[in-house]
Amino acid sequence: MKDPYSRELAEILGVQVETSNTKTFVIKFLDEEKQRNFSFIPGQFIVISIPGVGEAMFSISSSTSNHENFSITIRKVGRVTGLIHEYNIGDKILVEGPYGSGWPMGQLEGKDILIVTGGIGLPSPRPVINYIDEHRSDFGFLEILYGTRTPIESVFAREQEAWRKMENTRLALCVDYIPEGVQWEHRVGVVTTLCEEMMIKPRNAVALICGPEVMMHFVVSDLLKRGFHEDQLYLSLERRMRCGIAQCGHCQLGPKFVCKDGPVFKYSEIRGLPDCGI
């Protein structure tokens, strides 16, 4: 039996600065066979370990069709993420995964897809956007609602124009406020303000929601009022995890472990569970 705490050496192949405190790292396992066989479901995560410091979990943000490497997008918020932000191309790190459940790709086929996300929540559904683009005829209308605090905190800004040009797709953006001297042509307000102009209707639709829990709480409430059923709403609770293998209990919600049973859940599965603020 494989040691659940074992980690594999990987090399950083590229570093893309997204914002002042967020970077995307392109990574490849040193073991060529492991990299060749590495696959994941959009929404799953990996663990990065820094010996003597700690570990942290991050959603895989790259396309599922790329088997040569994979990407993670990290915001600098603490000791582990701060050290990772100091890494450069060629540096080695300890990685394992993928872990957890992902977005229900098979159940999305033939349906309209609504993605509602905020801030650093976008890396988790980004592979969904890529997958739909690569298999466009298998899905209905795609609508992406993305909100950040300010325009300069938007991640994957370089890709947003391409998303707008995708067939049968709409991207809507908003920010909480506009700093002085920054240009902005989109909505101002919390992400639920984008729901007011939403084109997708509940019939034959599925909503994927990822971001700060307070944001997800209000998005769920808004979509339920608009006629979505609890079983049509999927949420990622990845920020609650610590060990990644359901041993520490930190991410436990009643009988469920976010790292093992999630991080993606139907809203109907977690509604009312202890410590669930959504």
C-alpha positions, 0 to 999 in steps of 0.5 A: 500500500502506498504511503498516503503522506508520500510526495513526488519531486516536481520541477517548476517549468514556468511562472506567470504573474497574474496579480500583485499577489497571485502567480500561476506555476507550470509544474512537471513531475520528474518521474516521466511515467508519473507525469505521463499518467497524470490526469485529473477531473476539473475541480480536483486539487494537489498538495504541495509540501515544504519540509519543516514548514507545512503543506497546502492544497491548490486547485489544478488550473490547467487543461485536462488535455495537457499531459506534459505538465499542469498548472496551479494558481496561488495567491500569497496569503501565508507562510507556505504560499509566501515561500512558494511565491519565491520559487522560480523556473527550475526549482524543485518542489514536493507534490502529490495528487490529484485528490478529491472529487471534481466538477460533474463533467459527465452530468454537464453534457447537453446542459447550459452551464453557469459558472459564478466565481469570485477572486481566486475562485476562478482557477477551479472552474478554469479547466471546465471552461477549457474542456467545454471549449475543446468539446463545444458541441457536447454542451449548451450555452456557457455563461461565466460571471466573475467578480473581483474587488478591483480590476487589477485583482482579476486572474487570467485576464489575458484569456478573457477576450478568448473566452468572449469569442468562444462559440455560444458563450458569454462572459460578464465581469464586475468589481466591488470598486474602481481605484483612482486612475484605473479604467473599467468598462464593466459592472461595479458591485458584488458578483450577484449584481451580474445575475440580474442580466444573466441569460441562462434560465434554470431549465436544463441548466447547471450552476458551478460556484466557487469563491469566498464562502460569503459570496457563495452564500449570496449566489446560492440564495439568489439562484434559488430565488430565480428558480434553480433547484438545490440539485442544480447547484454545485459548489467547491469548498476547497478552502476548508482543507488541511491534510487532504486525506480525511485524517485531521478532521479540520475540513469535516462538515457533519459526516462529510470531509471536504478533502475526500468527499469534495471539494465539489458538492451539490448544494443539496448535499451540504445544506444545513450541515454543521459549520457550513456557512453557505 
